[in-house]
Each structure stands twice: as C-alpha cells, then as structure tokens.
Amino acid sequence: MPLPSAQQDEAFRAAAHRRDLEAAGGVAWSGLGPQPFRPLALEALQAEERRRRERLAAWRTSATGRALAALAEVERQAAAIRAALARDPDQALPGPAAALAAAAETVRRTLAR
C-alpha cells in the first residue's frame, strides 16, 4: 500500500476542517468554532514529500525494513501457492515451492544479521 502524499494529507485536512466548520454551524458560542483553514504552501508540501521519501528510503534500507520486505515476499509466495492449490489440489508446485524457500532463506539471513 502506497503512503499517502502530502497533497492527500492536505486534502484530508481541508475536508476535516469543512466537517468541523459544519458541525460548529448554527447557534454556537463565540470562539468555539474551528480556526480559519490555512492551506500549506506548495513549497511546504513539496518539502514534506521530500522528507517522506527520504524517511521511507532510510526505513527500507534499515534492518527492520529489509526484514519486513523479506517477510512480505514470503507471504506473497505462500499466497501464490495457496491460490494454485485451490485451483488444483493435486498439482506439483516445484517452482513456487522453490520461490517460497528462497524467500524464507532471505528472511533467515536478514534476521540473522
């Protein structure tokens, strides 16, 4: 699942502000409504996107990121085997079994570091 972009976050923030503004509509005590919405400048959004990409790249190369990526590959291979066996329970699966074993070995090596 891709990470939400800064623009998506800003759109969510704007929608939440609209909902808060509508909820505070009608009869309300002075000062209880939301503050005016101040959208972030394009430069701030672009800087946030850069920071997100940098953090994601750093996480992906971290021990945790590598281990979780390896585990995700094991899960993908296992899902492919489950789907193949659901279609034909009697079929041999040397290719997918080897891919699953290789993915599991990657997990083992990653976690052993």
ZAPALUM-359383 format. One line per 8 residues: number of its first residue (from 1); for each residue x, y, z of N, C-alpha, C, O, CB. Coordinates in pm, 1 decimal. Last residue first. Glycine has a CB too. Layout:
NUM = X/Y/Z/X/Y/Z/X/Y/Z/X/Y/Z/X/Y/Z  ...
END
This chain:
113 = 2145.1/-1125.1/1086.2/2248.5/-1019.9/1087.5/2253.8/-947.8/1217.4/2335.1/-857.0/1234.4/2225.3/-920.8/977.7  1928.3/-1289.1/1080.7/2049.0/-1341.3/1146.4/2157.6/-1234.0/1157.2/2253.6/-1252.3/1232.1/2103.2/-1462.7/1069.3  1735.8/-1171.8/927.7/1718.1/-1168.7/1072.3/1841.7/-1214.9/1147.8/1858.1/-1183.4/1265.6/1600.9/-1253.9/1111.1  1837.1/-1224.4/672.5/1814.5/-1087.1/716.2/1805.2/-1078.2/867.8/1860.7/-986.8/928.6/1687.6/-1031.6/652.7  1837.0/-1503.4/660.1/1963.7/-1430.0/651.4/1948.4/-1287.9/705.1/2036.4/-1237.4/774.7/2013.8/-1426.3/505.9  1558.4/-1553.3/683.2/1651.8/-1609.3/780.1/1782.5/-1531.1/781.0/1833.9/-1496.1/887.2/1678.6/-1756.8/749.5  1461.5/-1421.8/454.0/1417.8/-1379.0/587.9/1518.4/-1427.5/692.0/1559.2/-1350.9/779.3/1274.6/-1433.5/620.5  1587.7/-1576.9/260.8/1617.8/-1434.6/269.1/1577.7/-1379.6/405.9/1650.7/-1300.7/465.9/1545.8/-1357.5/156.9
105 = 1456.6/-1816.8/306.7/1601.1/-1808.7/332.7/1645.9/-1662.9/342.3/1732.6/-1629.7/423.1/1680.7/-1881.7/221.6  1202.2/-1749.5/217.2/1221.6/-1781.0/358.8/1369.9/-1773.9/395.9/1404.2/-1729.3/505.4/1165.2/-1921.0/391.1  1258.2/-1721.3/-54.5/1212.1/-1605.2/22.1/1231.5/-1628.6/172.3/1272.4/-1538.1/245.1/1063.4/-1575.8/-8.7  1327.7/-1984.2/-114.9/1427.0/-1878.0/-133.3/1387.4/-1754.0/-52.8/1472.1/-1689.7/9.3/1441.6/-1842.3/-283.6  1083.9/-2112.9/-62.2/1203.1/-2148.8/15.8/1310.0/-2040.2/5.1/1375.6/-2007.6/104.1/1260.1/-2283.9/-31.8  924.6/-1992.4/-258.3/891.6/-1975.0/-116.7/1013.0/-2005.4/-29.1/1041.5/-1932.8/66.1/773.2/-2065.6/-77.2  1054.0/-2087.3/-486.9/1047.6/-1942.4/-463.4/1015.4/-1913.5/-316.6/1071.7/-1821.5/-257.4/941.4/-1876.7/-555.5  1007.0/-2360.1/-456.4/1145.2/-2311.0/-454.2/1148.3/-2161.0/-427.2/1234.4/-2112.5/-353.8/1216.3/-2342.5/-587.6
97 = 731.0/-2360.5/-483.6/791.0/-2408.6/-358.4/934.8/-2359.4/-346.4/978.9/-2321.5/-237.9/786.6/-2563.2/-351.2  697.4/-2266.8/-748.0/652.9/-2185.2/-635.5/712.2/-2229.9/-501.9/740.7/-2146.4/-416.1/502.6/-2188.2/-627.2  829.7/-2498.1/-876.5/872.6/-2358.6/-894.5/828.8/-2270.2/-778.6/912.5/-2204.8/-716.4/817.1/-2302.8/-1025.1  685.6/-2730.8/-795.3/828.1/-2715.9/-764.1/876.3/-2570.7/-776.5/956.2/-2525.7/-694.4/910.4/-2805.0/-856.0  412.5/-2832.2/-739.9/448.7/-2690.5/-742.7/596.9/-2671.0/-713.4/631.9/-2602.4/-617.4/364.7/-2611.9/-641.8  172.2/-3050.8/-875.9/306.5/-3032.9/-819.1/344.3/-2885.8/-835.6/310.3/-2823.5/-936.1/412.7/-3127.6/-889.0  -176.2/-3076.2/-796.5/-65.5/-3035.4/-881.8/66.1/-3026.1/-804.6/68.9/-2997.4/-684.9/-96.8/-2902.1/-946.6  -404.7/-3130.3/-656.5/-313.3/-3241.1/-684.8/-190.9/-3200.5/-765.8/-109.5/-3286.3/-799.9/-386.6/-3348.7/-757.8
89 = -570.9/-2909.5/-633.7/-503.4/-2958.6/-513.5/-398.9/-3067.4/-539.7/-314.1/-3093.6/-454.4/-605.3/-3011.2/-418.3  -607.8/-2643.8/-817.9/-580.0/-2785.2/-844.9/-500.6/-2843.2/-728.4/-378.4/-2829.0/-723.0/-502.0/-2802.9/-979.4  -689.6/-2404.6/-697.9/-732.3/-2436.3/-834.7/-716.7/-2584.3/-864.0/-803.0/-2644.3/-928.1/-652.5/-2354.4/-936.2  -566.7/-2419.4/-453.5/-712.7/-2406.2/-455.3/-766.9/-2439.2/-593.6/-876.0/-2494.8/-606.6/-755.3/-2263.7/-414.0  -301.7/-2421.6/-529.7/-358.6/-2544.2/-473.5/-510.3/-2538.1/-466.9/-576.2/-2641.8/-474.0/-302.2/-2569.7/-334.8  -278.2/-2154.5/-613.4/-256.0/-2263.6/-709.1/-317.1/-2393.1/-657.8/-378.2/-2467.0/-734.9/-105.5/-2282.9/-735.6  -327.2/-2019.7/-371.1/-416.7/-1999.9/-485.9/-402.0/-2113.1/-587.0/-501.5/-2162.3/-640.3/-388.1/-1864.9/-553.8  -109.6/-2110.4/-216.7/-247.7/-2137.2/-173.9/-344.0/-2124.8/-291.0/-432.1/-2209.0/-308.7/-289.2/-2040.8/-61.4
81 = 101.3/-2003.5/-370.5/88.4/-2148.8/-355.5/-53.7/-2184.8/-312.4/-112.2/-2279.3/-365.4/191.3/-2202.7/-252.7  52.5/-1731.1/-337.1/51.8/-1788.6/-472.7/35.7/-1940.0/-466.1/-35.9/-1998.3/-547.4/181.9/-1752.2/-548.7  85.7/-1711.2/-61.5/-46.0/-1683.0/-119.3/-55.8/-1741.2/-260.3/-160.0/-1794.3/-298.8/-72.7/-1530.6/-122.2  360.7/-1762.5/-43.7/265.7/-1854.1/19.7/125.5/-1834.4/-36.8/53.7/-1932.1/-57.8/264.6/-1833.7/172.0  459.0/-1535.9/-176.8/483.6/-1668.6/-232.5/386.2/-1770.8/-173.6/334.9/-1856.2/-245.9/629.0/-1711.9/-206.0  372.1/-1334.2/-1.6/327.3/-1334.9/-142.5/344.8/-1473.0/-203.1/256.1/-1522.2/-272.9/405.5/-1230.4/-225.8  509.5/-1406.8/234.1/363.2/-1407.6/232.2/309.0/-1408.8/90.1/210.1/-1476.8/62.7/308.7/-1286.8/307.4  772.1/-1364.9/148.1/729.9/-1499.0/190.8/577.4/-1509.3/184.5/523.1/-1608.3/135.7/780.9/-1530.2/335.0
73 = 754.9/-1088.3/108.8/778.6/-1176.1/-6.1/740.6/-1319.6/27.7/682.6/-1389.0/-55.7/926.0/-1169.2/-50.3  723.2/-1003.7/371.1/615.0/-977.8/275.8/630.3/-1065.9/151.5/531.2/-1112.6/95.5/612.8/-828.7/235.7  974.4/-1071.9/470.7/855.1/-1142.1/519.4/736.3/-1122.5/426.0/657.9/-1214.9/404.5/818.9/-1093.8/659.9  1129.1/-883.0/332.1/1152.2/-1025.9/309.9/1032.9/-1108.0/357.2/994.1/-1204.1/290.7/1279.8/-1071.8/382.1  1026.8/-649.5/442.0/1013.8/-671.3/297.6/1033.1/-819.1/265.8/961.8/-874.5/182.0/1116.3/-585.2/219.1  1106.6/-686.8/707.5/963.3/-685.6/675.4/938.5/-703.2/526.1/839.7/-765.4/487.0/899.7/-555.3/723.0  1387.3/-676.8/675.3/1323.0/-796.0/730.9/1174.8/-800.4/694.8/1123.1/-905.2/656.0/1340.0/-799.9/883.3  1425.9/-415.6/574.4/1466.2/-532.4/494.9/1396.5/-659.1/543.7/1351.4/-740.1/462.7/1618.7/-551.2/500.4
65 = 1324.7/-266.3/791.7/1265.1/-255.5/658.5/1299.0/-375.3/571.2/1212.7/-429.9/502.7/1311.3/-128.0/590.6  1503.9/-342.6/996.9/1360.7/-369.0/1008.5/1293.0/-365.9/872.4/1212.4/-453.6/841.2/1295.2/-267.6/1101.7  1746.2/-246.1/894.7/1730.0/-389.1/923.1/1581.7/-426.0/931.5/1539.8/-529.1/878.8/1801.9/-426.7/1054.9  1687.8/-3.6/629.7/1715.7/-41.5/768.7/1695.3/-192.3/785.4/1634.5/-257.4/700.5/1624.1/37.7/867.6  1602.5/60.3/382.3/1737.7/6.1/391.1/1775.6/-33.3/533.3/1882.6/-89.8/555.8/1837.0/106.7/338.2  1347.3/159.4/438.9/1361.0/41.1/352.0/1499.8/-21.1/360.7/1513.6/-142.7/347.8/1331.1/78.5/207.1  1409.7/387.6/589.2/1345.5/273.1/653.8/1364.3/146.9/570.0/1393.7/40.1/623.7/1195.4/300.6/676.1  1520.4/551.9/392.0/1602.3/512.4/507.2/1542.4/390.8/576.1/1615.3/300.5/617.2/1615.4/628.9/607.3
57 = 1297.2/580.6/225.6/1419.1/518.2/173.0/1508.8/470.6/287.4/1566.4/362.0/280.5/1496.0/617.3/82.6  1124.5/713.0/403.8/1088.6/581.7/350.6/1211.6/509.3/297.6/1228.6/389.8/322.0/983.8/595.6/239.8  1263.5/953.0/445.5/1236.9/863.2/559.3/1203.3/722.7/511.2/1247.8/624.3/570.3/1121.7/917.9/645.7  1259.8/1053.3/181.2/1387.2/1026.0/249.1/1368.2/930.6/366.2/1447.1/837.9/384.7/1450.8/1156.6/298.3  985.4/1083.5/138.1/1063.1/993.2/51.7/1195.0/955.3/118.0/1237.3/839.9/112.1/1090.0/1058.7/-85.4  927.5/1273.6/338.4/864.6/1140.5/339.8/944.2/1040.6/256.4/967.4/927.4/298.8/720.3/1148.8/287.3  1079.1/1493.4/251.4/1106.8/1432.1/381.9/1047.6/1292.2/390.5/1111.0/1201.6/444.5/1051.2/1519.2/495.1  948.6/1543.2/5.6/1090.8/1504.8/8.5/1126.0/1435.8/139.4/1193.8/1333.0/140.2/1180.6/1628.2/-11.2
49 = 694.0/1615.9/103.8/709.3/1499.4/14.4/853.8/1451.0/14.0/878.8/1330.7/21.3/664.8/1534.6/-130.0  763.4/1848.3/244.0/711.3/1732.9/317.9/722.4/1605.4/233.6/756.4/1499.2/285.7/564.1/1757.0/359.3  835.4/2009.0/29.6/936.1/1975.3/130.4/891.5/1853.7/211.0/972.4/1766.4/242.5/961.8/2095.4/224.2  587.1/2031.4/-98.8/698.5/1966.0/-168.1/808.0/1925.5/-69.7/867.3/1818.6/-84.3/756.4/2058.8/-276.2  444.9/2170.5/99.4/400.2/2037.6/57.0/513.2/1961.6/-11.8/533.3/1842.8/13.1/279.2/2049.1/-37.2  592.3/2408.2/104.1/584.7/2326.2/225.9/540.3/2184.2/191.7/592.0/2087.9/248.3/487.3/2389.4/328.5  543.6/2501.0/-157.0/680.8/2471.7/-115.0/682.8/2382.6/9.3/765.3/2291.7/19.2/757.1/2602.1/-87.5  267.9/2547.7/-146.9/320.7/2443.9/-234.8/462.2/2404.7/-193.5/496.4/2286.4/-195.3/319.1/2491.3/-380.6
41 = 151.1/2598.0/190.1/204.9/2648.0/63.1/261.5/2530.8/-17.0/298.3/2427.7/39.4/314.8/2756.6/87.4  -144.7/2468.0/339.7/1.1/2476.2/332.3/43.3/2525.0/194.3/-22.1/2495.7/94.2/65.5/2339.0/363.2  -433.9/2663.8/423.1/-367.2/2557.6/346.6/-215.8/2578.6/345.1/-166.5/2691.4/348.7/-421.6/2552.8/202.2  -595.1/2724.7/697.4/-479.3/2783.5/629.1/-408.8/2672.2/552.6/-332.6/2595.1/610.9/-381.0/2853.6/731.0  -913.7/2793.1/814.5/-827.3/2694.6/749.1/-717.1/2767.9/674.5/-742.8/2861.1/598.3/-908.6/2603.5/652.2  -967.9/2951.5/1129.0/-972.2/2955.2/982.7/-873.5/2854.0/923.5/-764.4/2833.1/976.6/-940.4/3097.6/931.2  -1060.8/2724.3/1395.8/-983.1/2837.6/1345.4/-994.4/2839.6/1192.9/-1027.9/2737.2/1133.5/-832.8/2828.6/1390.9  -1397.3/2614.9/1466.8/-1257.2/2592.6/1429.3/-1190.7/2722.1/1383.2/-1256.7/2815.7/1338.1/-1247.9/2486.8/1318.4
33 = -1587.0/2764.1/1741.6/-1570.8/2704.8/1609.2/-1423.4/2684.5/1576.5/-1335.6/2730.9/1649.2/-1637.0/2792.9/1502.6  -1591.8/2903.4/1975.2/-1590.7/2757.8/1984.3/-1574.2/2688.7/1848.5/-1550.1/2568.1/1842.4/-1718.0/2710.8/2049.4  -1617.2/3179.6/1960.6/-1484.2/3123.7/1981.8/-1478.9/2972.2/1988.5/-1370.6/2916.4/2006.0/-1428.1/3178.4/2105.9  -1939.0/3206.2/2091.3/-1828.2/3272.2/2024.5/-1696.4/3204.4/2059.9/-1669.2/3176.0/2176.6/-1823.7/3420.5/2061.9  -2146.0/2925.0/2064.5/-2082.3/3027.2/2144.7/-1964.0/3082.8/2069.8/-1897.6/3012.2/1993.8/-2039.5/2971.9/2280.7  -2387.1/2888.8/1806.0/-2263.4/2845.5/1873.2/-2211.1/2960.2/1957.3/-2230.1/3077.3/1924.6/-2155.3/2799.0/1770.1  -2626.5/2785.2/1587.9/-2606.9/2859.4/1711.7/-2483.0/2805.0/1781.1/-2476.4/2685.9/1811.4/-2732.0/2849.5/1804.4  -2461.0/2701.7/1285.0/-2582.5/2726.2/1361.1/-2552.6/2809.8/1483.9/-2463.6/2894.8/1482.6/-2648.1/2594.7/1401.4
25 = -2157.5/2500.0/1298.6/-2251.6/2595.3/1239.3/-2377.2/2610.5/1323.5/-2396.0/2539.2/1422.1/-2289.2/2551.7/1098.6  -1988.9/2307.1/1376.0/-1995.7/2424.6/1463.2/-2093.7/2528.4/1410.6/-2111.1/2633.8/1471.8/-1857.7/2487.2/1478.2  -2009.3/2130.9/1167.2/-2054.7/2086.4/1298.8/-2070.6/2204.9/1393.8/-2156.4/2202.9/1482.0/-1956.3/1984.2/1357.6  -1887.9/2279.3/964.3/-2030.9/2247.5/954.6/-2086.3/2206.9/1090.9/-2198.2/2244.4/1126.1/-2054.5/2134.7/851.8  -1626.5/2279.0/1063.1/-1695.0/2406.4/1043.6/-1845.8/2384.4/1036.1/-1922.9/2460.8/1094.0/-1644.4/2476.6/915.8  -1565.6/2008.1/1055.2/-1566.4/2078.2/1184.4/-1643.6/2208.6/1174.4/-1717.6/2244.8/1265.9/-1422.9/2105.8/1232.3  -1577.4/1968.3/777.8/-1669.4/1895.7/866.2/-1679.2/1964.8/1002.0/-1788.3/1978.4/1057.4/-1623.2/1749.3/884.1  -1366.6/2136.8/696.6/-1503.2/2164.5/649.5/-1605.6/2094.7/740.3/-1707.7/2153.5/775.8/-1521.0/2117.5/501.5
17 = -1154.4/2002.0/820.6/-1187.3/2139.2/863.1/-1329.2/2174.2/819.8/-1404.3/2234.5/896.5/-1086.1/2241.5/803.9  -1155.6/1766.5/675.5/-1182.5/1761.5/819.8/-1220.5/1900.0/871.3/-1308.7/1913.1/956.1/-1059.4/1707.6/896.7  -1082.7/1869.4/426.0/-1213.9/1806.6/442.5/-1251.7/1799.8/590.5/-1366.8/1824.7/626.6/-1214.5/1665.1/380.5  -822.8/1958.4/484.9/-923.5/2054.7/440.7/-1064.8/1997.5/459.6/-1155.4/2068.2/503.7/-900.1/2092.7/292.5  -698.9/1714.5/549.9/-704.2/1822.7/648.4/-812.7/1923.9/613.1/-886.0/1970.0/700.6/-568.2/1892.7/658.2  -720.5/1587.6/303.0/-787.8/1531.4/419.6/-804.7/1636.9/527.8/-910.6/1647.8/589.7/-709.7/1411.4/474.3  -553.1/1752.7/153.9/-694.2/1741.3/115.5/-776.1/1684.5/232.4/-888.2/1728.9/257.2/-709.6/1651.0/-10.8  -315.0/1699.5/287.6/-368.5/1836.1/288.8/-516.5/1835.0/251.8/-596.1/1907.7/311.2/-289.4/1926.9/191.3
9 = -278.1/1430.1/225.0/-293.8/1470.7/364.2/-356.8/1609.2/373.4/-442.7/1632.8/458.3/-158.6/1469.1/436.0  -244.1/1457.1/-48.4/-359.1/1382.6/2.0/-385.3/1417.9/147.7/-500.2/1433.7/189.0/-336.6/1231.3/-13.1  -4.9/1601.8/-49.2/-124.4/1663.7/-106.8/-250.6/1591.4/-59.2/-352.4/1655.3/-32.6/-117.0/1662.5/-261.0  166.7/1415.2/60.4/141.1/1537.3/137.3/16.3/1607.7/83.0/-59.8/1666.5/159.8/264.3/1632.6/132.0  29.0/1086.7/4.7/115.2/1200.0/-27.3/79.9/1318.7/60.5/-24.2/1320.9/126.2/103.0/1237.7/-176.0  32.2/779.5/180.4/-40.2/896.9/132.4/57.2/1011.5/106.8/155.0/1029.4/179.4/-148.5/939.6/233.9  217.4/503.9/49.4/197.2/604.1/153.5/115.8/719.6/97.3/128.9/753.7/-20.3/332.7/654.5/209.0  65.9/212.1/-96.3/149.9/332.1/-102.1/117.8/426.9/12.2/6.2/429.4/64.1/132.0/403.9/-236.0
1 = 83.5/-116.1/0.0/0.0/0.0/0.0/89.1/123.9/0.0/176.5/138.8/85.4/-95.6/-1.0/120.5
END
